[in-house]
Amino acid sequence: MKSSAEESARYEEVFNLLAQYRFERNGKPDADGATRWKCPVCAGRLRSRQVSKSMRGPRNRPLVALSEGAMCCNGTVTASAAELPHWQRFVPGSTSWRISYGRRQVVEGVNAMLKGGFVNIQHKFFRVFGLAKMTLLLAFTLAGYNLEAIRSFTAKKEVERTAAPPKRARKKRRTGTPT
């Protein structure tokens, strides 16, 4: 929190390296919830001299050495639904996770504005409305919030545009030779 863009990029780089070692899901779950996974070598994220097929991949992929006598997973590994309670689509801390989480922060910001910053939709008197009236009220509230967000954005850009220093005119180039 409160780190500069350079510090965040350094932290993300470590997690991006870690993300190359993750297993890749190979299709949707079966009827009983079991999923099949490709190891990072078979998925093409890593290369290993012990797995000759992986050496045909791009040379910018990390080269890993399997321990003596270890073998690759031979393609896929199956995991039951009980073994995957905390599976996440993106590796936390990686760039793809940050981008996805950034979208969530926008949604939470709108929710916060609707619960007190722009309007307070938590008042107890809303309980007397039916579903249709409540939906209509919420639709107009969201439209008003969107108009306010647009007005605020354009005002901010206008201030940035007018506060920019004027461009300096280039000095006229001399012609001829000095006497």
Backbone bond lengths (Angstrom), bond angles and torsions (degrees), N, CA, C in turn:
res aa  C-N    CA-C-N  psi(-1)  N-CA   C-N-CA  omega(-1)  CA-C   N-CA-C  phi
1 M - - - 1.442 - - 1.519 109.44 -
2 K 1.305 115.19 143.90 1.458 123.36 177.98 1.527 112.65 57.62
3 S 1.325 117.42 28.39 1.459 119.94 176.58 1.521 108.85 -94.35
4 S 1.310 115.55 156.48 1.459 119.84 -179.60 1.528 109.31 -73.61
5 A 1.317 115.44 169.91 1.469 120.15 -179.66 1.528 110.76 -63.79
6 E 1.337 117.23 -35.22 1.459 120.71 179.69 1.526 111.03 -67.97
7 E 1.334 116.63 -41.97 1.464 119.65 177.78 1.523 111.07 -64.87
8 S 1.312 116.82 -42.37 1.465 120.40 178.64 1.523 110.88 -62.11
9 A 1.327 117.28 -39.74 1.468 120.87 179.36 1.525 110.56 -64.52
10 R 1.335 117.48 -38.81 1.471 120.47 177.56 1.527 110.86 -63.95
11 Y 1.336 116.88 -43.11 1.471 120.30 179.19 1.528 110.71 -65.70
12 E 1.326 116.44 -41.66 1.465 120.73 -179.22 1.519 111.70 -64.37
13 E 1.320 117.35 -34.96 1.463 120.65 -177.77 1.526 111.26 -58.49
14 V 1.314 117.92 -39.72 1.462 121.59 179.02 1.527 110.15 -64.55
15 F 1.321 117.15 -43.14 1.457 120.23 -179.95 1.519 112.01 -70.91
16 N 1.341 117.47 -30.59 1.459 120.09 175.62 1.526 110.70 -66.71
17 L 1.327 116.84 -36.82 1.468 119.85 175.11 1.524 110.52 -65.47
18 L 1.317 116.93 -40.96 1.461 121.12 178.63 1.526 111.08 -64.51
19 A 1.328 117.40 -34.55 1.465 121.29 -178.43 1.527 112.01 -64.42
20 Q 1.327 118.02 -23.33 1.463 120.16 177.89 1.521 111.76 -68.72
21 Y 1.319 118.60 -19.58 1.461 122.95 -177.85 1.525 112.95 -94.08
22 R 1.343 117.98 4.88 1.451 120.06 -176.81 1.527 111.17 -80.41
23 F 1.317 115.96 154.40 1.456 122.02 174.18 1.529 108.25 -78.69
24 E 1.315 116.70 149.67 1.461 122.09 -178.77 1.522 109.20 -109.99
25 R 1.330 116.53 130.35 1.456 119.87 -179.40 1.522 109.87 -70.66
26 N 1.314 116.00 134.43 1.460 122.69 -174.28 1.531 109.72 -107.03
27 G 1.313 117.24 68.54 1.460 121.24 179.28 1.510 112.47 101.74
28 K 1.326 115.32 177.63 1.459 120.60 -177.99 1.527 110.57 -80.58
29 P 1.335 118.10 164.47 1.466 120.49 -179.48 1.534 112.36 -64.37
30 D 1.339 115.25 152.17 1.466 121.32 175.80 1.520 109.58 -71.97
31 A 1.339 116.29 -177.55 1.463 121.68 -179.73 1.526 111.68 -62.54
32 D 1.339 117.37 -32.93 1.466 120.27 179.62 1.529 112.74 -90.62
33 G 1.331 118.43 3.44 1.455 122.30 176.75 1.513 114.28 93.71
34 A 1.323 118.45 -1.25 1.463 121.15 179.61 1.525 109.52 -72.81
35 T 1.313 116.21 140.86 1.460 121.71 178.38 1.509 109.66 -120.85
36 R 1.329 115.19 152.19 1.467 121.09 178.01 1.519 107.69 -110.07
37 W 1.333 116.03 140.60 1.462 122.35 -173.80 1.518 110.19 -130.08
38 K 1.337 115.88 142.02 1.462 122.13 172.65 1.515 108.40 -95.48
39 C 1.326 115.53 139.99 1.464 118.46 175.72 1.528 108.36 -73.53
40 P 1.342 118.45 161.98 1.471 120.24 -176.03 1.528 113.32 -63.04
41 V 1.344 117.65 -27.01 1.463 119.96 178.56 1.527 109.74 -72.10
42 C 1.342 117.23 -46.23 1.474 120.89 178.95 1.520 111.72 -69.67
43 A 1.326 117.93 -28.67 1.463 121.17 178.85 1.526 111.84 -76.61
44 G 1.344 118.00 -12.92 1.457 121.38 177.35 1.511 114.76 91.99
45 R 1.337 118.19 9.73 1.464 120.47 178.85 1.524 112.04 -84.20
46 L 1.323 116.84 -25.69 1.463 122.37 -179.94 1.525 109.26 -127.20
47 R 1.328 115.98 158.77 1.462 121.66 173.67 1.518 108.40 -119.77
48 S 1.316 116.09 147.16 1.455 121.46 177.44 1.518 108.58 -143.14
49 R 1.333 117.02 136.36 1.462 120.71 179.17 1.529 111.06 -65.93
50 Q 1.333 117.95 -25.49 1.460 121.08 179.79 1.534 111.65 -73.64
51 V 1.318 118.55 -19.64 1.462 123.22 178.08 1.527 106.75 -114.64
52 S 1.339 115.49 96.90 1.465 119.69 -171.28 1.527 112.28 -62.07
53 K 1.326 118.58 -32.52 1.465 121.12 179.78 1.529 111.42 -62.03
54 S 1.324 117.06 -33.28 1.460 120.16 -178.33 1.523 112.37 -71.89
55 M 1.320 117.73 -21.37 1.460 120.59 -178.58 1.530 111.71 -74.61
56 R 1.324 117.78 -10.22 1.462 121.19 177.14 1.520 111.82 -82.28
57 G 1.315 117.09 -7.82 1.458 121.57 -178.95 1.516 112.28 -75.17
58 P 1.327 116.79 178.87 1.466 120.68 -179.43 1.531 112.23 -58.94
59 R 1.319 115.74 143.83 1.464 120.59 -176.60 1.524 112.62 -73.77
60 N 1.333 117.85 -13.62 1.467 119.34 179.62 1.520 111.86 -81.72
61 R 1.322 119.13 -4.59 1.466 122.17 176.21 1.527 108.71 -75.44
62 P 1.336 117.21 144.31 1.465 119.34 -179.97 1.527 112.07 -63.16
63 L 1.305 115.82 141.06 1.459 122.93 177.15 1.518 108.30 -96.81
64 V 1.326 117.84 121.28 1.457 122.43 -179.63 1.519 108.79 -118.09
65 A 1.313 115.39 148.64 1.464 121.19 177.21 1.520 108.51 -105.75
66 L 1.327 116.35 123.05 1.462 120.07 175.52 1.513 108.54 -75.25
67 S 1.316 116.43 149.09 1.464 119.89 -179.34 1.522 110.18 -65.90
68 E 1.322 116.17 160.52 1.465 122.60 -176.87 1.524 110.59 -56.62
69 G 1.304 116.32 125.47 1.462 121.36 178.49 1.518 114.56 82.85
70 A 1.328 118.11 -6.96 1.462 120.80 -179.78 1.522 109.23 -78.78
71 M 1.316 114.97 148.80 1.464 120.57 179.29 1.524 108.53 -123.65
72 C 1.314 114.62 162.29 1.456 119.79 174.70 1.530 108.19 -73.47
73 C 1.293 117.07 171.58 1.464 121.86 -176.82 1.523 113.09 -74.69
74 N 1.333 117.38 -0.34 1.465 122.80 -176.77 1.520 112.06 61.93
75 G 1.276 118.00 37.07 1.455 121.80 174.11 1.506 114.80 113.13
76 T 1.334 118.61 -71.22 1.457 120.50 -174.27 1.517 111.51 -137.65
77 V 1.321 113.63 159.02 1.462 122.87 175.53 1.525 106.39 -127.18
78 T 1.344 117.41 138.83 1.460 120.95 179.64 1.519 109.18 -103.14
79 A 1.322 116.07 136.27 1.469 121.45 177.67 1.525 108.22 -128.66
80 S 1.323 116.46 136.96 1.466 120.11 179.37 1.527 109.98 -78.28
81 A 1.319 115.36 167.04 1.466 120.18 -178.75 1.518 111.62 -63.73
82 A 1.321 118.19 -32.35 1.462 121.47 -179.50 1.523 111.93 -68.73
83 E 1.323 117.55 -23.07 1.462 121.02 -178.77 1.530 113.21 -83.66
84 L 1.329 118.08 -5.98 1.460 121.12 -173.70 1.520 113.64 -123.45
85 P 1.316 120.10 49.85 1.465 117.77 -177.06 1.524 114.33 -72.46
86 H 1.320 118.07 -22.88 1.463 119.82 -174.43 1.525 112.08 -119.14
87 W 1.327 117.88 31.22 1.454 120.70 -179.42 1.522 109.94 -69.04
88 Q 1.334 116.30 136.09 1.462 121.73 177.45 1.513 109.18 -123.42
89 R 1.313 115.63 146.29 1.452 120.23 -177.60 1.526 111.80 -66.52
90 F 1.323 117.11 -38.96 1.464 121.76 -179.04 1.524 109.10 -117.37
91 V 1.332 115.76 150.01 1.462 120.08 175.44 1.523 107.93 -71.31
92 P 1.339 118.36 122.24 1.468 119.84 -179.15 1.527 111.19 -59.07
93 G 1.324 115.49 133.90 1.455 121.53 179.75 1.514 113.60 97.57
94 S 1.337 118.68 -14.37 1.455 120.75 -178.97 1.533 109.87 -81.08
95 T 1.324 115.67 170.86 1.460 120.78 -178.34 1.525 111.39 -63.14
96 S 1.335 117.31 -42.42 1.464 119.69 -179.95 1.524 110.89 -64.56
97 W 1.325 117.52 -35.25 1.465 121.11 177.55 1.529 109.92 -67.18
98 R 1.346 117.40 -42.13 1.464 121.06 -179.78 1.520 111.13 -62.16
99 I 1.325 116.59 -41.83 1.462 119.91 179.62 1.525 110.39 -64.49
100 S 1.327 116.38 -44.45 1.467 119.94 179.67 1.527 110.91 -66.88
101 Y 1.326 117.26 -40.92 1.458 121.08 -179.90 1.528 111.12 -68.17
102 G 1.331 116.51 -31.35 1.457 120.20 177.39 1.519 112.00 -61.89
103 R 1.336 116.96 -35.75 1.462 119.62 175.87 1.521 109.84 -64.48
104 R 1.321 117.11 -37.82 1.463 120.81 -179.97 1.525 110.84 -66.42
105 Q 1.320 118.01 -35.19 1.458 120.81 179.10 1.523 111.38 -64.18
106 V 1.322 117.46 -35.43 1.465 120.86 177.57 1.526 109.64 -64.79
107 V 1.327 116.54 -43.91 1.463 120.77 179.76 1.523 110.34 -62.56
108 E 1.326 117.26 -44.14 1.460 120.39 179.70 1.524 111.30 -65.87
109 G 1.337 117.06 -33.36 1.459 119.79 176.41 1.521 112.07 -64.80
110 V 1.332 116.37 -40.62 1.469 120.21 177.05 1.524 109.78 -65.16
111 N 1.336 116.75 -43.17 1.468 119.51 178.03 1.533 111.02 -59.65
112 A 1.323 116.61 -40.78 1.461 119.80 179.46 1.526 111.26 -64.99
113 M 1.338 116.22 -39.43 1.465 119.11 178.72 1.530 111.02 -66.27
114 L 1.325 117.40 -34.40 1.465 120.04 179.40 1.523 112.32 -77.39
115 K 1.323 116.64 -12.58 1.470 119.46 179.78 1.519 111.81 -107.77
116 G 1.309 117.64 20.30 1.453 116.70 175.93 1.504 115.91 160.78
117 G 1.336 119.80 -33.30 1.457 120.73 -176.89 1.506 112.71 -77.09
118 F 1.302 118.04 -49.77 1.461 122.70 -178.95 1.525 110.73 -95.13
119 V 1.315 116.69 -47.70 1.454 123.16 178.81 1.529 106.86 -151.60
120 N 1.290 117.41 153.10 1.462 119.79 179.74 1.525 108.79 -107.30
121 I 1.327 116.34 101.71 1.464 120.14 -178.49 1.522 111.48 -90.18
122 Q 1.322 117.89 13.98 1.459 120.69 179.78 1.524 112.74 -97.30
123 H 1.318 118.89 5.20 1.463 120.41 -179.16 1.515 110.98 -59.58
124 K 1.306 116.51 146.31 1.454 121.71 -177.45 1.521 112.88 -69.34
125 F 1.352 118.47 -25.62 1.460 119.29 -175.67 1.524 112.95 -72.14
126 F 1.323 118.97 -10.19 1.456 120.29 175.54 1.522 111.92 -68.91
127 R 1.300 118.79 -16.22 1.467 121.97 -176.91 1.526 112.98 -67.05
128 V 1.325 117.93 -20.72 1.461 120.15 -178.85 1.523 111.56 -79.00
129 F 1.337 117.75 -16.57 1.461 120.62 179.60 1.520 109.93 -75.70
130 G 1.311 116.12 151.72 1.462 121.45 172.75 1.519 109.83 -83.78
131 L 1.305 116.27 178.87 1.461 121.17 -177.61 1.527 111.52 -64.38
132 A 1.324 117.38 -41.03 1.461 120.37 -179.00 1.530 110.92 -65.08
133 K 1.335 117.33 -45.43 1.469 120.29 179.61 1.527 110.98 -65.93
134 M 1.315 116.21 -39.45 1.462 120.12 -179.92 1.537 110.50 -65.74
135 T 1.323 117.15 -41.10 1.463 121.27 178.54 1.522 110.88 -63.45
136 L 1.321 116.96 -44.49 1.461 121.31 178.74 1.526 111.04 -63.03
137 L 1.324 116.94 -43.23 1.461 121.47 178.45 1.527 110.57 -62.27
138 L 1.304 116.78 -43.33 1.466 120.76 -179.70 1.531 110.67 -66.88
139 A 1.335 117.50 -36.73 1.466 120.62 178.50 1.525 110.73 -62.49
140 F 1.320 117.74 -45.66 1.467 120.52 178.79 1.533 111.03 -67.88
141 T 1.314 117.08 -34.82 1.463 120.30 177.69 1.523 110.38 -64.78
142 L 1.331 117.71 -43.98 1.464 121.08 178.36 1.524 111.63 -65.65
143 A 1.337 116.59 -38.46 1.466 119.30 177.04 1.529 110.50 -63.30
144 G 1.318 117.14 -42.29 1.464 120.73 177.11 1.516 112.00 -63.78
145 Y 1.330 116.98 -39.76 1.472 120.46 178.10 1.523 110.35 -64.59
146 N 1.346 117.36 -42.32 1.462 120.29 178.90 1.525 111.19 -62.38
147 L 1.320 117.66 -41.12 1.472 120.33 177.44 1.522 111.38 -63.45
148 E 1.318 116.72 -40.26 1.467 120.65 178.17 1.526 110.86 -66.27
149 A 1.330 117.95 -39.75 1.468 121.36 178.35 1.526 110.70 -64.85
150 I 1.336 117.68 -39.97 1.469 121.31 178.07 1.524 110.17 -65.87
151 R 1.329 117.57 -44.61 1.459 121.21 179.25 1.523 110.69 -61.06
152 S 1.321 116.77 -43.57 1.458 121.12 179.77 1.526 111.21 -63.89
153 F 1.333 117.34 -41.87 1.460 121.99 -179.59 1.522 110.97 -63.62
154 T 1.341 116.43 -46.52 1.463 118.88 -179.28 1.527 111.78 -67.16
155 A 1.327 117.71 -35.62 1.466 120.01 176.94 1.525 110.79 -65.26
156 K 1.328 116.66 -39.97 1.467 120.64 179.05 1.524 110.74 -64.95
157 K 1.330 117.51 -42.60 1.465 120.94 178.90 1.528 111.25 -67.14
158 E 1.321 117.36 -34.75 1.457 120.64 178.46 1.525 110.71 -65.83
159 V 1.320 116.90 -40.78 1.468 120.66 177.30 1.523 110.24 -64.40
160 E 1.341 117.24 -42.67 1.462 120.17 178.75 1.525 111.27 -63.81
161 R 1.322 116.92 -37.92 1.462 120.95 -178.83 1.521 111.37 -68.02
162 T 1.329 116.87 -42.93 1.462 119.97 -178.11 1.522 111.78 -77.59
163 A 1.316 118.31 -24.27 1.462 120.80 -178.83 1.523 112.18 -83.03
164 A 1.323 118.30 -11.40 1.461 120.82 -179.27 1.527 109.32 -67.67
165 P 1.329 117.27 138.71 1.470 119.36 179.31 1.528 109.93 -66.78
166 P 1.323 116.75 144.41 1.465 118.86 -179.73 1.527 110.39 -65.75
167 K 1.323 115.64 146.77 1.456 119.26 179.07 1.523 109.15 -71.70
168 R 1.326 115.38 136.10 1.454 120.12 179.54 1.515 109.38 -79.22
169 A 1.308 115.06 137.55 1.460 119.84 177.44 1.526 108.63 -72.46
170 R 1.298 116.06 140.50 1.449 120.43 -179.69 1.522 109.63 -70.60
171 K 1.324 116.03 140.39 1.453 121.01 -179.92 1.529 109.38 -65.15
172 K 1.333 116.21 139.60 1.439 120.17 -177.60 1.531 109.25 -66.47
173 R 1.320 113.79 135.09 1.454 120.04 -177.23 1.525 110.21 -75.71
174 R 1.326 114.96 137.93 1.462 119.76 179.05 1.508 110.47 -73.78
175 T 1.255 115.86 143.14 1.474 120.14 174.56 1.510 108.59 -118.49
176 G 1.306 115.64 155.43 1.458 120.76 178.63 1.513 111.97 82.23
177 T 1.309 116.31 -177.03 1.458 121.96 179.92 1.506 109.64 -111.46
178 P 1.319 116.84 146.89 1.464 118.01 179.19 1.531 111.03 -68.90
179 T 1.301 116.56 147.39 1.484 119.73 179.80 1.499 110.61 -93.87
